[in-house]
Amino acid sequence: MAGSVKSISSPVPVTLFPTLAALMLTIGLIVTASFFIYEATSSRKTRSVAKELITGTVASVFLGFGSLFLLLASGVYV
């Protein structure tokens, strides 16, 4: 039984962690900036709740995974 045990490995190569972190954080910050610009430039009557939720969700996902890859690239394994 000990011979059939495999070690756990990442599905993403470790060398891609810094690149993925920078890419995802950049995309997340751009989407966050567009969210703030949308909130600042639209009036209360023309705002769309669906657009706000979608934009917030996309920004949150990219910033979350970007933060995860940043931690993994710096050696903090979570």
mmCIF file of the N, C-alpha and C atoms, coordinates in Angstrom:
data_MODEL
# 
_entry.id   MODEL 
# 
loop_
_atom_site.group_PDB 
_atom_site.id 
_atom_site.type_symbol 
_atom_site.label_atom_id 
_atom_site.label_alt_id 
_atom_site.label_comp_id 
_atom_site.label_asym_id 
_atom_site.label_entity_id 
_atom_site.label_seq_id 
_atom_site.pdbx_PDB_ins_code 
_atom_site.Cartn_x 
_atom_site.Cartn_y 
_atom_site.Cartn_z 
_atom_site.occupancy 
_atom_site.B_iso_or_equiv 
_atom_site.pdbx_formal_charge 
_atom_site.auth_seq_id 
_atom_site.auth_comp_id 
_atom_site.auth_asym_id 
_atom_site.auth_atom_id 
_atom_site.pdbx_PDB_model_num 
ATOM 1   N N  . MET A 1 1  ? 0.806   -1.179 0.000   1.00 0.00 ? 1  MET A N  1 
ATOM 2   C CA . MET A 1 1  ? 0.000   0.000  0.000   1.00 0.00 ? 1  MET A CA 1 
ATOM 3   C C  . MET A 1 1  ? 0.860   1.259  0.000   1.00 0.00 ? 1  MET A C  1 
ATOM 4   N N  . ALA A 1 2  ? 2.005   1.229  0.634   1.00 0.00 ? 2  ALA A N  1 
ATOM 5   C CA . ALA A 1 2  ? 2.875   2.402  0.689   1.00 0.00 ? 2  ALA A CA 1 
ATOM 6   C C  . ALA A 1 2  ? 3.461   2.710  -0.682  1.00 0.00 ? 2  ALA A C  1 
ATOM 7   N N  . GLY A 1 3  ? 3.567   1.726  -1.545  1.00 0.00 ? 3  GLY A N  1 
ATOM 8   C CA . GLY A 1 3  ? 4.118   1.947  -2.876  1.00 0.00 ? 3  GLY A CA 1 
ATOM 9   C C  . GLY A 1 3  ? 3.145   2.647  -3.807  1.00 0.00 ? 3  GLY A C  1 
ATOM 10  N N  . SER A 1 4  ? 1.854   2.591  -3.520  1.00 0.00 ? 4  SER A N  1 
ATOM 11  C CA . SER A 1 4  ? 0.868   3.192  -4.413  1.00 0.00 ? 4  SER A CA 1 
ATOM 12  C C  . SER A 1 4  ? 0.489   4.622  -4.027  1.00 0.00 ? 4  SER A C  1 
ATOM 13  N N  . VAL A 1 5  ? 1.109   5.143  -2.983  1.00 0.00 ? 5  VAL A N  1 
ATOM 14  C CA . VAL A 1 5  ? 0.786   6.494  -2.527  1.00 0.00 ? 5  VAL A CA 1 
ATOM 15  C C  . VAL A 1 5  ? 1.538   7.506  -3.385  1.00 0.00 ? 5  VAL A C  1 
ATOM 16  N N  . LYS A 1 6  ? 0.804   8.487  -3.920  1.00 0.00 ? 6  LYS A N  1 
ATOM 17  C CA . LYS A 1 6  ? 1.417   9.542  -4.726  1.00 0.00 ? 6  LYS A CA 1 
ATOM 18  C C  . LYS A 1 6  ? 1.437   10.830 -3.927  1.00 0.00 ? 6  LYS A C  1 
ATOM 19  N N  . SER A 1 7  ? 2.467   11.616 -4.150  1.00 0.00 ? 7  SER A N  1 
ATOM 20  C CA . SER A 1 7  ? 2.536   12.898 -3.459  1.00 0.00 ? 7  SER A CA 1 
ATOM 21  C C  . SER A 1 7  ? 1.574   13.889 -4.116  1.00 0.00 ? 7  SER A C  1 
ATOM 22  N N  . ILE A 1 8  ? 1.139   14.839 -3.339  1.00 0.00 ? 8  ILE A N  1 
ATOM 23  C CA . ILE A 1 8  ? 0.233   15.856 -3.844  1.00 0.00 ? 8  ILE A CA 1 
ATOM 24  C C  . ILE A 1 8  ? 1.044   16.900 -4.596  1.00 0.00 ? 8  ILE A C  1 
ATOM 25  N N  . SER A 1 9  ? 0.609   17.235 -5.791  1.00 0.00 ? 9  SER A N  1 
ATOM 26  C CA . SER A 1 9  ? 1.314   18.245 -6.573  1.00 0.00 ? 9  SER A CA 1 
ATOM 27  C C  . SER A 1 9  ? 0.301   19.241 -7.128  1.00 0.00 ? 9  SER A C  1 
ATOM 28  N N  . SER A 1 10 ? 0.792   20.409 -7.433  1.00 0.00 ? 10 SER A N  1 
ATOM 29  C CA . SER A 1 10 ? -0.051  21.482 -7.936  1.00 0.00 ? 10 SER A CA 1 
ATOM 30  C C  . SER A 1 10 ? -0.430  21.225 -9.392  1.00 0.00 ? 10 SER A C  1 
ATOM 31  N N  . PRO A 1 11 ? -1.677  21.522 -9.785  1.00 0.00 ? 11 PRO A N  1 
ATOM 32  C CA . PRO A 1 11 ? -2.038  21.387 -11.196 1.00 0.00 ? 11 PRO A CA 1 
ATOM 33  C C  . PRO A 1 11 ? -1.426  22.503 -12.047 1.00 0.00 ? 11 PRO A C  1 
ATOM 34  N N  . VAL A 1 12 ? -0.954  23.559 -11.394 1.00 0.00 ? 12 VAL A N  1 
ATOM 35  C CA . VAL A 1 12 ? -0.308  24.676 -12.083 1.00 0.00 ? 12 VAL A CA 1 
ATOM 36  C C  . VAL A 1 12 ? 1.179   24.614 -11.758 1.00 0.00 ? 12 VAL A C  1 
ATOM 37  N N  . PRO A 1 13 ? 2.038   24.697 -12.767 1.00 0.00 ? 13 PRO A N  1 
ATOM 38  C CA . PRO A 1 13 ? 3.476   24.676 -12.483 1.00 0.00 ? 13 PRO A CA 1 
ATOM 39  C C  . PRO A 1 13 ? 3.888   25.833 -11.574 1.00 0.00 ? 13 PRO A C  1 
ATOM 40  N N  . VAL A 1 14 ? 4.809   25.550 -10.662 1.00 0.00 ? 14 VAL A N  1 
ATOM 41  C CA . VAL A 1 14 ? 5.250   26.535 -9.676  1.00 0.00 ? 14 VAL A CA 1 
ATOM 42  C C  . VAL A 1 14 ? 5.900   27.742 -10.356 1.00 0.00 ? 14 VAL A C  1 
ATOM 43  N N  . THR A 1 15 ? 6.498   27.541 -11.510 1.00 0.00 ? 15 THR A N  1 
ATOM 44  C CA . THR A 1 15 ? 7.155   28.645 -12.208 1.00 0.00 ? 15 THR A CA 1 
ATOM 45  C C  . THR A 1 15 ? 6.166   29.677 -12.740 1.00 0.00 ? 15 THR A C  1 
ATOM 46  N N  . LEU A 1 16 ? 4.898   29.309 -12.856 1.00 0.00 ? 16 LEU A N  1 
ATOM 47  C CA . LEU A 1 16 ? 3.878   30.243 -13.353 1.00 0.00 ? 16 LEU A CA 1 
ATOM 48  C C  . LEU A 1 16 ? 3.221   31.063 -12.251 1.00 0.00 ? 16 LEU A C  1 
ATOM 49  N N  . PHE A 1 17 ? 3.498   30.782 -10.987 1.00 0.00 ? 17 PHE A N  1 
ATOM 50  C CA . PHE A 1 17 ? 2.846   31.497 -9.884  1.00 0.00 ? 17 PHE A CA 1 
ATOM 51  C C  . PHE A 1 17 ? 3.052   33.007 -9.943  1.00 0.00 ? 17 PHE A C  1 
ATOM 52  N N  . PRO A 1 18 ? 4.291   33.512 -10.127 1.00 0.00 ? 18 PRO A N  1 
ATOM 53  C CA . PRO A 1 18 ? 4.456   34.975 -10.175 1.00 0.00 ? 18 PRO A CA 1 
ATOM 54  C C  . PRO A 1 18 ? 3.737   35.622 -11.360 1.00 0.00 ? 18 PRO A C  1 
ATOM 55  N N  . THR A 1 19 ? 3.776   34.958 -12.506 1.00 0.00 ? 19 THR A N  1 
ATOM 56  C CA . THR A 1 19 ? 3.102   35.492 -13.685 1.00 0.00 ? 19 THR A CA 1 
ATOM 57  C C  . THR A 1 19 ? 1.603   35.533 -13.491 1.00 0.00 ? 19 THR A C  1 
ATOM 58  N N  . LEU A 1 20 ? 1.045   34.451 -12.964 1.00 0.00 ? 20 LEU A N  1 
ATOM 59  C CA . LEU A 1 20 ? -0.397  34.409 -12.712 1.00 0.00 ? 20 LEU A CA 1 
ATOM 60  C C  . LEU A 1 20 ? -0.802  35.432 -11.665 1.00 0.00 ? 20 LEU A C  1 
ATOM 61  N N  . ALA A 1 21 ? 0.022   35.610 -10.652 1.00 0.00 ? 21 ALA A N  1 
ATOM 62  C CA . ALA A 1 21 ? -0.284  36.595 -9.613  1.00 0.00 ? 21 ALA A CA 1 
ATOM 63  C C  . ALA A 1 21 ? -0.342  37.994 -10.211 1.00 0.00 ? 21 ALA A C  1 
ATOM 64  N N  . ALA A 1 22 ? 0.658   38.354 -10.979 1.00 0.00 ? 22 ALA A N  1 
ATOM 65  C CA . ALA A 1 22 ? 0.688   39.693 -11.579 1.00 0.00 ? 22 ALA A CA 1 
ATOM 66  C C  . ALA A 1 22 ? -0.465  39.894 -12.553 1.00 0.00 ? 22 ALA A C  1 
ATOM 67  N N  . LEU A 1 23 ? -0.741  38.898 -13.364 1.00 0.00 ? 23 LEU A N  1 
ATOM 68  C CA . LEU A 1 23 ? -1.810  39.000 -14.356 1.00 0.00 ? 23 LEU A CA 1 
ATOM 69  C C  . LEU A 1 23 ? -3.178  39.127 -13.695 1.00 0.00 ? 23 LEU A C  1 
ATOM 70  N N  . MET A 1 24 ? -3.455  38.269 -12.742 1.00 0.00 ? 24 MET A N  1 
ATOM 71  C CA . MET A 1 24 ? -4.772  38.280 -12.099 1.00 0.00 ? 24 MET A CA 1 
ATOM 72  C C  . MET A 1 24 ? -4.975  39.513 -11.234 1.00 0.00 ? 24 MET A C  1 
ATOM 73  N N  . LEU A 1 25 ? -3.944  39.956 -10.538 1.00 0.00 ? 25 LEU A N  1 
ATOM 74  C CA . LEU A 1 25 ? -4.075  41.176 -9.740  1.00 0.00 ? 25 LEU A CA 1 
ATOM 75  C C  . LEU A 1 25 ? -4.269  42.392 -10.635 1.00 0.00 ? 25 LEU A C  1 
ATOM 76  N N  . THR A 1 26 ? -3.589  42.430 -11.766 1.00 0.00 ? 26 THR A N  1 
ATOM 77  C CA . THR A 1 26 ? -3.758  43.539 -12.702 1.00 0.00 ? 26 THR A CA 1 
ATOM 78  C C  . THR A 1 26 ? -5.180  43.579 -13.255 1.00 0.00 ? 26 THR A C  1 
ATOM 79  N N  . ILE A 1 27 ? -5.675  42.430 -13.685 1.00 0.00 ? 27 ILE A N  1 
ATOM 80  C CA . ILE A 1 27 ? -7.047  42.372 -14.205 1.00 0.00 ? 27 ILE A CA 1 
ATOM 81  C C  . ILE A 1 27 ? -8.043  42.741 -13.119 1.00 0.00 ? 27 ILE A C  1 
ATOM 82  N N  . GLY A 1 28 ? -7.841  42.229 -11.914 1.00 0.00 ? 28 GLY A N  1 
ATOM 83  C CA . GLY A 1 28 ? -8.743  42.538 -10.811 1.00 0.00 ? 28 GLY A CA 1 
ATOM 84  C C  . GLY A 1 28 ? -8.760  44.013 -10.466 1.00 0.00 ? 28 GLY A C  1 
ATOM 85  N N  . LEU A 1 29 ? -7.589  44.662 -10.474 1.00 0.00 ? 29 LEU A N  1 
ATOM 86  C CA . LEU A 1 29 ? -7.524  46.095 -10.186 1.00 0.00 ? 29 LEU A CA 1 
ATOM 87  C C  . LEU A 1 29 ? -8.157  46.926 -11.289 1.00 0.00 ? 29 LEU A C  1 
ATOM 88  N N  . ILE A 1 30 ? -8.018  46.497 -12.536 1.00 0.00 ? 30 ILE A N  1 
ATOM 89  C CA . ILE A 1 30 ? -8.656  47.207 -13.647 1.00 0.00 ? 30 ILE A CA 1 
ATOM 90  C C  . ILE A 1 30 ? -10.177 47.105 -13.545 1.00 0.00 ? 30 ILE A C  1 
ATOM 91  N N  . VAL A 1 31 ? -10.682 45.909 -13.242 1.00 0.00 ? 31 VAL A N  1 
ATOM 92  C CA . VAL A 1 31 ? -12.129 45.737 -13.103 1.00 0.00 ? 31 VAL A CA 1 
ATOM 93  C C  . VAL A 1 31 ? -12.646 46.511 -11.896 1.00 0.00 ? 31 VAL A C  1 
ATOM 94  N N  . THR A 1 32 ? -11.879 46.539 -10.819 1.00 0.00 ? 32 THR A N  1 
ATOM 95  C CA . THR A 1 32 ? -12.264 47.322 -9.644  1.00 0.00 ? 32 THR A CA 1 
ATOM 96  C C  . THR A 1 32 ? -12.310 48.811 -9.981  1.00 0.00 ? 32 THR A C  1 
ATOM 97  N N  . ALA A 1 33 ? -11.326 49.281 -10.729 1.00 0.00 ? 33 ALA A N  1 
ATOM 98  C CA . ALA A 1 33 ? -11.313 50.690 -11.134 1.00 0.00 ? 33 ALA A CA 1 
ATOM 99  C C  . ALA A 1 33 ? -12.515 51.017 -12.015 1.00 0.00 ? 33 ALA A C  1 
ATOM 100 N N  . SER A 1 34 ? -12.861 50.101 -12.925 1.00 0.00 ? 34 SER A N  1 
ATOM 101 C CA . SER A 1 34 ? -14.032 50.352 -13.770 1.00 0.00 ? 34 SER A CA 1 
ATOM 102 C C  . SER A 1 34 ? -15.310 50.357 -12.945 1.00 0.00 ? 34 SER A C  1 
ATOM 103 N N  . PHE A 1 35 ? -15.357 49.542 -11.890 1.00 0.00 ? 35 PHE A N  1 
ATOM 104 C CA . PHE A 1 35 ? -16.516 49.546 -10.996 1.00 0.00 ? 35 PHE A CA 1 
ATOM 105 C C  . PHE A 1 35 ? -16.645 50.904 -10.292 1.00 0.00 ? 35 PHE A C  1 
ATOM 106 N N  . PHE A 1 36 ? -15.537 51.421 -9.767  1.00 0.00 ? 36 PHE A N  1 
ATOM 107 C CA . PHE A 1 36 ? -15.583 52.713 -9.087  1.00 0.00 ? 36 PHE A CA 1 
ATOM 108 C C  . PHE A 1 36 ? -15.924 53.844 -10.056 1.00 0.00 ? 36 PHE A C  1 
ATOM 109 N N  . ILE A 1 37 ? -15.398 53.790 -11.265 1.00 0.00 ? 37 ILE A N  1 
ATOM 110 C CA . ILE A 1 37 ? -15.718 54.810 -12.257 1.00 0.00 ? 37 ILE A CA 1 
ATOM 111 C C  . ILE A 1 37 ? -17.202 54.747 -12.612 1.00 0.00 ? 37 ILE A C  1 
ATOM 112 N N  . TYR A 1 38 ? -17.741 53.541 -12.769 1.00 0.00 ? 38 TYR A N  1 
ATOM 113 C CA . TYR A 1 38 ? -19.167 53.379 -13.064 1.00 0.00 ? 38 TYR A CA 1 
ATOM 114 C C  . TYR A 1 38 ? -20.017 53.946 -11.936 1.00 0.00 ? 38 TYR A C  1 
ATOM 115 N N  . GLU A 1 39 ? -19.630 53.680 -10.707 1.00 0.00 ? 39 GLU A N  1 
ATOM 116 C CA . GLU A 1 39 ? -20.399 54.186 -9.563  1.00 0.00 ? 39 GLU A CA 1 
ATOM 117 C C  . GLU A 1 39 ? -20.325 55.705 -9.461  1.00 0.00 ? 39 GLU A C  1 
ATOM 118 N N  . ALA A 1 40 ? -19.195 56.277 -9.809  1.00 0.00 ? 40 ALA A N  1 
ATOM 119 C CA . ALA A 1 40 ? -19.024 57.717 -9.665  1.00 0.00 ? 40 ALA A CA 1 
ATOM 120 C C  . ALA A 1 40 ? -19.682 58.503 -10.800 1.00 0.00 ? 40 ALA A C  1 
ATOM 121 N N  . THR A 1 41 ? -19.772 57.907 -11.979 1.00 0.00 ? 41 THR A N  1 
ATOM 122 C CA . THR A 1 41 ? -20.267 58.648 -13.130 1.00 0.00 ? 41 THR A CA 1 
ATOM 123 C C  . THR A 1 41 ? -21.733 58.398 -13.448 1.00 0.00 ? 41 THR A C  1 
ATOM 124 N N  . SER A 1 42 ? -22.343 57.360 -12.898 1.00 0.00 ? 42 SER A N  1 
ATOM 125 C CA . SER A 1 42 ? -23.753 57.100 -13.198 1.00 0.00 ? 42 SER A CA 1 
ATOM 126 C C  . SER A 1 42 ? -24.631 57.683 -12.098 1.00 0.00 ? 42 SER A C  1 
ATOM 127 N N  . SER A 1 43 ? -25.808 58.106 -12.522 1.00 0.00 ? 43 SER A N  1 
ATOM 128 C CA . SER A 1 43 ? -26.739 58.638 -11.528 1.00 0.00 ? 43 SER A CA 1 
ATOM 129 C C  . SER A 1 43 ? -27.449 57.490 -10.825 1.00 0.00 ? 43 SER A C  1 
ATOM 130 N N  . ARG A 1 44 ? -28.121 57.807 -9.780  1.00 0.00 ? 44 ARG A N  1 
ATOM 131 C CA . ARG A 1 44 ? -28.780 56.784 -8.979  1.00 0.00 ? 44 ARG A CA 1 
ATOM 132 C C  . ARG A 1 44 ? -29.881 56.073 -9.773  1.00 0.00 ? 44 ARG A C  1 
ATOM 133 N N  . LYS A 1 45 ? -30.512 56.779 -10.700 1.00 0.00 ? 45 LYS A N  1 
ATOM 134 C CA . LYS A 1 45 ? -31.610 56.202 -11.475 1.00 0.00 ? 45 LYS A CA 1 
ATOM 135 C C  . LYS A 1 45 ? -31.134 55.340 -12.632 1.00 0.00 ? 45 LYS A C  1 
ATOM 136 N N  . THR A 1 46 ? -29.911 55.560 -13.106 1.00 0.00 ? 46 THR A N  1 
ATOM 137 C CA . THR A 1 46 ? -29.426 54.801 -14.270 1.00 0.00 ? 46 THR A CA 1 
ATOM 138 C C  . THR A 1 46 ? -28.550 53.614 -13.884 1.00 0.00 ? 46 THR A C  1 
ATOM 139 N N  . ARG A 1 47 ? -28.328 53.391 -12.622 1.00 0.00 ? 47 ARG A N  1 
ATOM 140 C CA . ARG A 1 47 ? -27.482 52.270 -12.199 1.00 0.00 ? 47 ARG A CA 1 
ATOM 141 C C  . ARG A 1 47 ? -28.215 50.945 -12.363 1.00 0.00 ? 47 ARG A C  1 
ATOM 142 N N  . SER A 1 48 ? -27.447 49.923 -12.665 1.00 0.00 ? 48 SER A N  1 
ATOM 143 C CA . SER A 1 48 ? -27.993 48.579 -12.806 1.00 0.00 ? 48 SER A CA 1 
ATOM 144 C C  . SER A 1 48 ? -27.393 47.684 -11.723 1.00 0.00 ? 48 SER A C  1 
ATOM 145 N N  . VAL A 1 49 ? -28.275 47.092 -10.928 1.00 0.00 ? 49 VAL A N  1 
ATOM 146 C CA . VAL A 1 49 ? -27.810 46.210 -9.858  1.00 0.00 ? 49 VAL A CA 1 
ATOM 147 C C  . VAL A 1 49 ? -27.105 44.985 -10.435 1.00 0.00 ? 49 VAL A C  1 
ATOM 148 N N  . ALA A 1 50 ? -27.612 44.471 -11.539 1.00 0.00 ? 50 ALA A N  1 
ATOM 149 C CA . ALA A 1 50 ? -27.003 43.292 -12.156 1.00 0.00 ? 50 ALA A CA 1 
ATOM 150 C C  . ALA A 1 50 ? -25.576 43.598 -12.607 1.00 0.00 ? 50 ALA A C  1 
ATOM 151 N N  . LYS A 1 51 ? -25.373 44.763 -13.236 1.00 0.00 ? 51 LYS A N  1 
ATOM 152 C CA . LYS A 1 51 ? -24.025 45.132 -13.684 1.00 0.00 ? 51 LYS A CA 1 
ATOM 153 C C  . LYS A 1 51 ? -23.088 45.313 -12.497 1.00 0.00 ? 51 LYS A C  1 
ATOM 154 N N  . GLU A 1 52 ? -23.584 45.897 -11.413 1.00 0.00 ? 52 GLU A N  1 
ATOM 155 C CA . GLU A 1 52 ? -22.760 46.078 -10.217 1.00 0.00 ? 52 GLU A CA 1 
ATOM 156 C C  . GLU A 1 52 ? -22.360 44.734 -9.620  1.00 0.00 ? 52 GLU A C  1 
ATOM 157 N N  . LEU A 1 53 ? -23.311 43.812 -9.542  1.00 0.00 ? 53 LEU A N  1 
ATOM 158 C CA . LEU A 1 53 ? -23.009 42.492 -8.968  1.00 0.00 ? 53 LEU A CA 1 
ATOM 159 C C  . LEU A 1 53 ? -22.034 41.707 -9.839  1.00 0.00 ? 53 LEU A C  1 
ATOM 160 N N  . ILE A 1 54 ? -22.227 41.754 -11.137 1.00 0.00 ? 54 ILE A N  1 
ATOM 161 C CA . ILE A 1 54 ? -21.337 41.020 -12.042 1.00 0.00 ? 54 ILE A CA 1 
ATOM 162 C C  . ILE A 1 54 ? -19.926 41.600 -11.989 1.00 0.00 ? 54 ILE A C  1 
ATOM 163 N N  . THR A 1 55 ? -19.826 42.922 -12.040 1.00 0.00 ? 55 THR A N  1 
ATOM 164 C CA . THR A 1 55 ? -18.512 43.567 -11.996 1.00 0.00 ? 55 THR A CA 1 
ATOM 165 C C  . THR A 1 55 ? -17.819 43.299 -10.665 1.00 0.00 ? 55 THR A C  1 
ATOM 166 N N  . GLY A 1 56 ? -18.566 43.394 -9.581  1.00 0.00 ? 56 GLY A N  1 
ATOM 167 C CA . GLY A 1 56 ? -17.988 43.116 -8.262  1.00 0.00 ? 56 GLY A CA 1 
ATOM 168 C C  . GLY A 1 56 ? -17.543 41.674 -8.110  1.00 0.00 ? 56 GLY A C  1 
ATOM 169 N N  . THR A 1 57 ? -18.327 40.752 -8.652  1.00 0.00 ? 57 THR A N  1 
ATOM 170 C CA . THR A 1 57 ? -17.976 39.333 -8.568  1.00 0.00 ? 57 THR A CA 1 
ATOM 171 C C  . THR A 1 57 ? -16.717 39.026 -9.377  1.00 0.00 ? 57 THR A C  1 
ATOM 172 N N  . VAL A 1 58 ? -16.648 39.567 -10.587 1.00 0.00 ? 58 VAL A N  1 
ATOM 173 C CA . VAL A 1 58 ? -15.467 39.333 -11.431 1.00 0.00 ? 58 VAL A CA 1 
ATOM 174 C C  . VAL A 1 58 ? -14.214 39.912 -10.773 1.00 0.00 ? 58 VAL A C  1 
ATOM 175 N N  . ALA A 1 59 ? -14.324 41.132 -10.249 1.00 0.00 ? 59 ALA A N  1 
ATOM 176 C CA . ALA A 1 59 ? -13.177 41.748 -9.573  1.00 0.00 ? 59 ALA A CA 1 
ATOM 177 C C  . ALA A 1 59 ? -12.769 40.936 -8.354  1.00 0.00 ? 59 ALA A C  1 
ATOM 178 N N  . SER A 1 60 ? -13.743 40.460 -7.598  1.00 0.00 ? 60 SER A N  1 
ATOM 179 C CA . SER A 1 60 ? -13.448 39.689 -6.396  1.00 0.00 ? 60 SER A CA 1 
ATOM 180 C C  . SER A 1 60 ? -12.752 38.373 -6.729  1.00 0.00 ? 60 SER A C  1 
ATOM 181 N N  . VAL A 1 61 ? -13.200 37.703 -7.766  1.00 0.00 ? 61 VAL A N  1 
ATOM 182 C CA . VAL A 1 61 ? -12.584 36.429 -8.155  1.00 0.00 ? 61 VAL A CA 1 
ATOM 183 C C  . VAL A 1 61 ? -11.139 36.644 -8.600  1.00 0.00 ? 61 VAL A C  1 
ATOM 184 N N  . PHE A 1 62 ? -10.913 37.641 -9.449  1.00 0.00 ? 62 PHE A N  1 
ATOM 185 C CA . PHE A 1 62 ? -9.553  37.882 -9.927  1.00 0.00 ? 62 PHE A CA 1 
ATOM 186 C C  . PHE A 1 62 ? -8.629  38.334 -8.803  1.00 0.00 ? 62 PHE A C  1 
ATOM 187 N N  . LEU A 1 63 ? -9.107  39.210 -7.928  1.00 0.00 ? 63 LEU A N  1 
ATOM 188 C CA . LEU A 1 63 ? -8.266  39.655 -6.816  1.00 0.00 ? 63 LEU A CA 1 
ATOM 189 C C  . LEU A 1 63 ? -8.019  38.520 -5.816  1.00 0.00 ? 63 LEU A C  1 
ATOM 190 N N  . GLY A 1 64 ? -9.005  37.660 -5.625  1.00 0.00 ? 64 GLY A N  1 
ATOM 191 C CA . GLY A 1 64 ? -8.828  36.526 -4.712  1.00 0.00 ? 64 GLY A CA 1 
ATOM 192 C C  . GLY A 1 64 ? -7.795  35.533 -5.217  1.00 0.00 ? 64 GLY A C  1 
ATOM 193 N N  . PHE A 1 65 ? -7.925  35.134 -6.486  1.00 0.00 ? 65 PHE A N  1 
ATOM 194 C CA . PHE A 1 65 ? -6.955  34.198 -7.035  1.00 0.00 ? 65 PHE A CA 1 
ATOM 195 C C  . PHE A 1 65 ? -5.590  34.850 -7.219  1.00 0.00 ? 65 PHE A C  1 
ATOM 196 N N  . GLY A 1 66 ? -5.571  36.141 -7.540  1.00 0.00 ? 66 GLY A N  1 
ATOM 197 C CA . GLY A 1 66 ? -4.301  36.849 -7.641  1.00 0.00 ? 66 GLY A CA 1 
ATOM 198 C C  . GLY A 1 66 ? -3.582  36.887 -6.306  1.00 0.00 ? 66 GLY A C  1 
ATOM 199 N N  . SER A 1 67 ? -4.332  37.123 -5.232  1.00 0.00 ? 67 SER A N  1 
ATOM 200 C CA . SER A 1 67 ? -3.735  37.121 -3.887  1.00 0.00 ? 67 SER A CA 1 
ATOM 201 C C  . SER A 1 67 ? -3.234  35.728 -3.518  1.00 0.00 ? 67 SER A C  1 
ATOM 202 N N  . LEU A 1 68 ? -3.993  34.707 -3.884  1.00 0.00 ? 68 LEU A N  1 
ATOM 203 C CA . LEU A 1 68 ? -3.573  33.333 -3.613  1.00 0.00 ? 68 LEU A CA 1 
ATOM 204 C C  . LEU A 1 68 ? -2.261  33.022 -4.312  1.00 0.00 ? 68 LEU A C  1 
ATOM 205 N N  . PHE A 1 69 ? -2.162  33.348 -5.600  1.00 0.00 ? 69 PHE A N  1 
ATOM 206 C CA . PHE A 1 69 ? -0.935  33.068 -6.336  1.00 0.00 ? 69 PHE A CA 1 
ATOM 207 C C  . PHE A 1 69 ? 0.224   33.934 -5.853  1.00 0.00 ? 69 PHE A C  1 
ATOM 208 N N  . LEU A 1 70 ? -0.065  35.140 -5.379  1.00 0.00 ? 70 LEU A N  1 
ATOM 209 C CA . LEU A 1 70 ? 1.000   35.968 -4.810  1.00 0.00 ? 70 LEU A CA 1 
ATOM 210 C C  . LEU A 1 70 ? 1.553   35.334 -3.543  1.00 0.00 ? 70 LEU A C  1 
ATOM 211 N N  . LEU A 1 71 ? 0.675   34.817 -2.697  1.00 0.00 ? 71 LEU A N  1 
ATOM 212 C CA . LEU A 1 71 ? 1.129   34.140 -1.491  1.00 0.00 ? 71 LEU A CA 1 
ATOM 213 C C  . LEU A 1 71 ? 1.921   32.874 -1.837  1.00 0.00 ? 71 LEU A C  1 
ATOM 214 N N  . LEU A 1 72 ? 1.438   32.104 -2.807  1.00 0.00 ? 72 LEU A N  1 
ATOM 215 C CA . LEU A 1 72 ? 2.141   30.889 -3.201  1.00 0.00 ? 72 LEU A CA 1 
ATOM 216 C C  . LEU A 1 72 ? 3.503   31.216 -3.821  1.00 0.00 ? 72 LEU A C  1 
ATOM 217 N N  . ALA A 1 73 ? 3.574   32.290 -4.602  1.00 0.00 ? 73 ALA A N  1 
ATOM 218 C CA . ALA A 1 73 ? 4.846   32.659 -5.239  1.00 0.00 ? 73 ALA A CA 1 
ATOM 219 C C  . ALA A 1 73 ? 5.858   33.127 -4.204  1.00 0.00 ? 73 ALA A C  1 
ATOM 220 N N  . SER A 1 74 ? 5.391   33.706 -3.113  1.00 0.00 ? 74 SER A N  1 
ATOM 221 C CA . SER A 1 74 ? 6.323   34.191 -2.091  1.00 0.00 ? 74 SER A CA 1 
ATOM 222 C C  . SER A 1 74 ? 6.662   33.117 -1.059  1.00 0.00 ? 74 SER A C  1 
ATOM 223 N N  . GLY A 1 75 ? 6.108   31.920 -1.206  1.00 0.00 ? 75 GLY A N  1 
ATOM 224 C CA . GLY A 1 75 ? 6.482   30.814 -0.334  1.00 0.00 ? 75 GLY A CA 1 
ATOM 225 C C  . GLY A 1 75 ? 5.538   30.579 0.825   1.00 0.00 ? 75 GLY A C  1 
ATOM 226 N N  . VAL A 1 76 ? 4.441   31.287 0.894   1.00 0.00 ? 76 VAL A N  1 
ATOM 227 C CA . VAL A 1 76 ? 3.453   31.072 1.944   1.00 0.00 ? 76 VAL A CA 1 
ATOM 228 C C  . VAL A 1 76 ? 2.412   30.105 1.384   1.00 0.00 ? 76 VAL A C  1 
ATOM 229 N N  . TYR A 1 77 ? 2.484   28.862 1.788   1.00 0.00 ? 77 TYR A N  1 
ATOM 230 C CA . TYR A 1 77 ? 1.592   27.847 1.241   1.00 0.00 ? 77 TYR A CA 1 
ATOM 231 C C  . TYR A 1 77 ? 0.334   27.752 2.082   1.00 0.00 ? 77 TYR A C  1 
ATOM 232 N N  . VAL A 1 78 ? -0.779  28.105 1.457   1.00 0.00 ? 78 VAL A N  1 
ATOM 233 C CA . VAL A 1 78 ? -2.063  28.132 2.153   1.00 0.00 ? 78 VAL A CA 1 
ATOM 234 C C  . VAL A 1 78 ? -2.941  26.993 1.703   1.00 0.00 ? 78 VAL A C  1 
# 
